[in-house]
Amino acid sequence: MKLAPIFDPDARRPSPRPVQVDLRCIFLFGTGAWILALVVVGILALTGMTVTKPLIVCLSGVGVGILLMIWEHFNRWDYRRLAQQPDPEPEEASVRRCSPLPARSRQ
């Protein structure tokens, strides 16, 4: 294991760019899963089972999903703008922390 990046942050490789994802699809999928679970809990409630706690959990999941979709709607422009920023320019090769070794002359 290389310890240089731990002690010297300049020795680290540049971080990769984050992957651009469509949060709306992710939040819709998650909310849909909670709605499906809510339907299952509703069917179990119709059969006579006590489902108070699972019902509260499913309703909470649907509520959080709806809140996340509202958040995504208002912040979509910000995270798409950040994802479109160009990569930072790599440091020039001539800038080094240590001086290069002198070339040996052949005689």
Accessible surface in RSA format (square Angstrom, percent):
REM  Atomic radii and reference values for relative SASA: ProtOr
REM  Chains: A
REM  Algorithm: Lee & Richards
REM  Probe-radius: 1.40
REM  Slices: 20
REM RES _ NUM      All-atoms   Total-Side   Main-Chain    Non-polar    All polar
REM                ABS   REL    ABS   REL    ABS   REL    ABS   REL    ABS   REL
RES MET A   1   207.13 107.3 122.48  81.1  84.66 201.6 117.77 100.1  89.36 118.4
RES LYS A   2   172.40  84.1 156.32  95.9  16.08  38.3 104.93  94.5  67.47  71.9
RES LEU A   3    90.97  50.7  85.58  61.2   5.39  13.5  85.61  60.1   5.36  14.4
RES ALA A   4    56.42  51.9  45.17  69.7  11.25  25.6  52.89  74.5   3.53   9.3
RES PRO A   5    39.80  29.0  39.56  36.1   0.24   0.9  39.73  32.8   0.07   0.4
RES ILE A   6   106.42  60.6  86.22  64.2  20.19  48.7  89.13  64.2  17.28  46.9
RES PHE A   7   158.57  79.3 127.63  79.1  30.94  80.5 131.55  79.8  27.02  77.3
RES ASP A   8    45.51  31.9  44.58  44.4   0.93   2.2  22.05  51.9  23.46  23.4
RES PRO A   9    81.12  59.1  71.54  65.2   9.58  34.8  71.61  59.1   9.51  59.1
RES ASP A  10   103.11  72.2  72.86  72.5  30.25  71.5  19.92  46.9  83.19  83.0
RES ALA A  11    50.82  46.7  19.12  29.5  31.70  72.1  29.96  42.2  20.86  55.3
RES ARG A  12   138.94  58.3 119.42  60.9  19.53  46.5  39.74  54.3  99.21  60.1
RES ARG A  13   216.28  90.8 195.82  99.8  20.46  48.7  76.42 104.4 139.86  84.8
RES PRO A  14   125.49  91.5 100.06  91.2  25.44  92.5 111.87  92.4  13.62  84.7
RES SER A  15   101.66  85.9  73.36  97.9  28.30  65.2  37.26  79.3  64.40  90.2
RES PRO A  16   121.46  88.5  98.91  90.2  22.55  82.0 109.45  90.4  12.01  74.7
RES ARG A  17   107.93  45.3  86.76  44.2  21.17  50.4  49.26  67.3  58.67  35.6
RES PRO A  18   116.30  84.8  94.99  86.6  21.31  77.5 106.00  87.5  10.31  64.1
RES VAL A  19   127.15  83.7 103.62  93.8  23.54  56.7 109.11  94.8  18.05  48.9
RES GLN A  20   103.00  57.6  72.59  53.1  30.41  72.4  32.64  69.5  70.36  53.4
RES VAL A  21    72.04  47.4  59.30  53.7  12.74  30.7  66.58  57.9   5.46  14.8
RES ASP A  22    52.11  36.5  40.26  40.1  11.85  28.0  27.85  65.5  24.26  24.2
RES LEU A  23    37.67  21.0  37.67  27.0   0.00   0.0  37.67  26.5   0.00   0.0
RES ARG A  24    90.19  37.9  90.15  46.0   0.04   0.1  28.96  39.6  61.23  37.1
RES CYS A  25    75.36  57.0  68.84  76.8   6.52  15.3  26.93  68.2  48.43  52.2
RES ILE A  26    90.73  51.6  84.94  63.3   5.79  14.0  88.17  63.5   2.56   7.0
RES PHE A  27    32.37  16.2  28.39  17.6   3.98  10.4  31.68  19.2   0.69   2.0
RES LEU A  28    93.76  52.2  86.65  62.0   7.10  17.9  86.98  61.1   6.77  18.2
RES PHE A  29   162.12  81.1 152.03  94.2  10.10  26.3 160.33  97.2   1.79   5.1
RES GLY A  30    28.99  35.8   0.00   N/A  28.99  35.8  28.92  79.4   0.08   0.2
RES THR A  31     7.38   5.2   5.98   6.1   1.40   3.3   5.99   8.0   1.39   2.1
RES GLY A  32    34.44  42.5   0.00   N/A  34.44  42.5  28.00  76.9   6.44  14.4
RES ALA A  33    52.29  48.1  40.15  62.0  12.14  27.6  45.75  64.4   6.55  17.3
RES TRP A  34    97.48  39.1  96.81  46.9   0.67   1.6  71.84  38.3  25.64  41.6
RES ILE A  35    83.84  47.7  83.84  62.5   0.00   0.0  83.84  60.4   0.00   0.0
RES LEU A  36   119.06  66.3 116.87  83.6   2.19   5.5 118.76  83.4   0.30   0.8
RES ALA A  37    33.89  31.2  28.11  43.4   5.78  13.1  33.41  47.0   0.48   1.3
RES LEU A  38    43.43  24.2  41.09  29.4   2.34   5.9  41.09  28.9   2.34   6.3
RES VAL A  39    80.56  53.0  73.68  66.7   6.88  16.6  79.72  69.3   0.84   2.3
RES VAL A  40    76.00  50.0  75.75  68.6   0.25   0.6  75.94  66.0   0.06   0.2
RES VAL A  41    11.80   7.8  11.80  10.7   0.00   0.0  11.80  10.3   0.00   0.0
RES GLY A  42    29.96  36.9   0.00   N/A  29.96  36.9  28.78  79.0   1.18   2.6
RES ILE A  43    98.68  56.2  98.31  73.2   0.37   0.9  98.31  70.8   0.37   1.0
RES LEU A  44    65.26  36.3  65.26  46.7   0.00   0.0  65.26  45.8   0.00   0.0
RES ALA A  45    46.13  42.4  30.13  46.5  16.00  36.4  30.38  42.8  15.75  41.7
RES LEU A  46   158.45  88.2 126.08  90.2  32.38  81.4 129.21  90.7  29.24  78.7
RES THR A  47    97.20  69.1  58.84  59.6  38.36  91.4  66.45  89.3  30.75  46.5
RES GLY A  48    66.32  81.8   0.00   N/A  66.32  81.8  35.55  97.5  30.78  68.9
RES MET A  49   112.04  58.0  96.96  64.2  15.09  35.9  90.20  76.7  21.85  28.9
RES THR A  50   126.45  89.9  95.40  96.7  31.05  74.0  66.45  89.2  60.00  90.7
RES VAL A  51    15.64  10.3  13.20  11.9   2.44   5.9  13.20  11.5   2.44   6.6
RES THR A  52    82.91  59.0  78.27  79.3   4.64  11.1  56.73  76.2  26.18  39.6
RES LYS A  53   166.03  81.0 163.57 100.4   2.45   5.8 106.92  96.2  59.11  63.0
RES PRO A  54    59.66  43.5  54.33  49.5   5.33  19.4  59.39  49.0   0.28   1.7
RES LEU A  55    69.05  38.5  69.05  49.4   0.00   0.0  69.05  48.5   0.00   0.0
RES ILE A  56   102.30  58.2 100.84  75.1   1.46   3.5 101.97  73.4   0.33   0.9
RES VAL A  57    81.94  53.9  78.58  71.1   3.36   8.1  80.86  70.3   1.08   2.9
RES CYS A  58     6.29   4.8   6.29   7.0   0.00   0.0   0.00   0.0   6.29   6.8
RES LEU A  59    94.60  52.7  86.57  61.9   8.03  20.2  86.89  61.0   7.71  20.8
RES SER A  60    60.75  51.3  50.15  66.9  10.61  24.4  37.78  80.5  22.97  32.2
RES GLY A  61     9.60  11.8   0.00   N/A   9.60  11.8   7.63  21.0   1.97   4.4
RES VAL A  62    20.86  13.7  20.86  18.9   0.00   0.0  20.86  18.1   0.00   0.0
RES GLY A  63    29.60  36.5   0.00   N/A  29.60  36.5  28.79  79.0   0.80   1.8
RES VAL A  64    84.80  55.8  84.22  76.2   0.59   1.4  84.26  73.2   0.55   1.5
RES GLY A  65     7.33   9.0   0.00   N/A   7.33   9.0   6.99  19.2   0.34   0.8
RES ILE A  66    82.74  47.1  82.74  61.6   0.00   0.0  82.74  59.6   0.00   0.0
RES LEU A  67   118.23  65.8 113.61  81.3   4.62  11.6 113.94  80.0   4.29  11.5
RES LEU A  68    69.00  38.4  68.84  49.2   0.16   0.4  69.00  48.5   0.00   0.0
RES MET A  69    44.70  23.2  40.17  26.6   4.54  10.8  33.30  28.3  11.41  15.1
RES ILE A  70    86.68  49.3  83.88  62.5   2.79   6.7  86.60  62.4   0.08   0.2
RES TRP A  71   119.59  48.0 113.83  55.1   5.77  13.5  99.82  53.2  19.78  32.1
RES GLU A  72     1.99   1.1   1.99   1.5   0.00   0.0   0.00   0.0   1.99   1.6
RES HIS A  73   109.84  60.0  97.55  67.8  12.29  31.4  60.59  62.4  49.25  57.3
RES PHE A  74   149.31  74.7 122.12  75.6  27.20  70.8 125.23  75.9  24.08  68.9
RES ASN A  75    40.01  27.6  39.77  38.4   0.24   0.6   6.46  15.5  33.55  32.4
RES ARG A  76    55.25  23.2  55.21  28.1   0.05   0.1  15.48  21.2  39.78  24.1
RES TRP A  77   175.13  70.3 167.91  81.3   7.22  17.0 144.64  77.1  30.49  49.5
RES ASP A  78    58.17  40.7  58.04  57.8   0.13   0.3  17.60  41.4  40.57  40.5
RES TYR A  79    43.60  20.4  39.82  22.7   3.77   9.8  40.32  30.3   3.28   4.0
RES ARG A  80    81.92  34.4  81.91  41.8   0.01   0.0  25.46  34.8  56.47  34.2
RES ARG A  81    99.66  41.8  93.73  47.8   5.93  14.1  45.46  62.1  54.20  32.9
RES LEU A  82   101.71  56.6  89.63  64.1  12.07  30.4  89.92  63.2  11.79  31.7
RES ALA A  83    23.73  21.8  11.32  17.5  12.41  28.2  17.92  25.2   5.82  15.4
RES GLN A  84   136.95  76.6 107.29  78.4  29.66  70.6  38.00  80.9  98.96  75.1
RES GLN A  85    88.37  49.4  84.88  62.0   3.49   8.3  27.22  57.9  61.15  46.4
RES PRO A  86   120.15  87.6  98.81  90.1  21.34  77.6 107.92  89.1  12.23  76.0
RES ASP A  87    80.83  56.6  67.45  67.1  13.38  31.6  26.88  63.3  53.95  53.8
RES PRO A  88   119.40  87.0  98.80  90.1  20.60  74.9 109.99  90.8   9.41  58.5
RES GLU A  89   155.80  89.5 132.28 100.1  23.53  56.0  62.25 120.4  93.55  76.4
RES PRO A  90   113.24  82.5  91.19  83.1  22.05  80.2 101.75  84.0  11.50  71.5
RES GLU A  91   148.25  85.1 120.36  91.1  27.89  66.4  56.89 110.0  91.36  74.6
RES GLU A  92   124.38  71.4 113.03  85.5  11.35  27.0  46.96  90.8  77.42  63.2
RES ALA A  93    85.55  78.7  64.80 100.0  20.75  47.2  76.02 107.1   9.53  25.2
RES SER A  94    94.64  80.0  59.31  79.1  35.34  81.4  57.16 121.7  37.49  52.5
RES VAL A  95   100.28  66.0  82.59  74.8  17.69  42.6  86.89  75.5  13.39  36.3
RES ARG A  96   157.35  66.1 123.22  62.8  34.13  81.3  36.35  49.7 121.00  73.3
RES ARG A  97   181.71  76.3 138.61  70.7  43.10 102.6  67.46  92.2 114.25  69.2
RES CYS A  98    97.12  73.5  88.86  99.1   8.26  19.4  42.78 108.4  54.34  58.6
RES SER A  99    97.74  82.6  73.79  98.5  23.95  55.2  46.27  98.5  51.47  72.1
RES PRO A 100    95.13  69.3  75.76  69.1  19.37  70.4  83.79  69.2  11.34  70.5
RES LEU A 101   167.09  93.1 144.72 103.5  22.37  56.2 145.07 101.9  22.02  59.3
RES PRO A 102   116.86  85.2  95.80  87.3  21.06  76.6 106.66  88.1  10.19  63.3
RES ALA A 103   103.92  95.5  66.18 102.1  37.74  85.9  75.23 105.9  28.69  76.0
RES ARG A 104   224.97  94.5 196.41 100.1  28.55  68.0  77.16 105.5 147.80  89.6
RES SER A 105    93.08  78.7  62.54  83.5  30.54  70.4  50.07 106.6  43.01  60.2
RES ARG A 106   235.62  98.9 201.70 102.8  33.92  80.8  78.58 107.4 157.04  95.2
RES GLN A 107   213.36 119.3 129.37  94.5  83.99 200.0  77.90 165.8 135.46 102.7
END  Absolute sums over single chains surface
CHAIN  1 A     9950.9       8295.6       1655.3       6748.7       3202.2
END  Absolute sums over all chains
TOTAL          9950.9       8295.6       1655.3       6748.7       3202.2
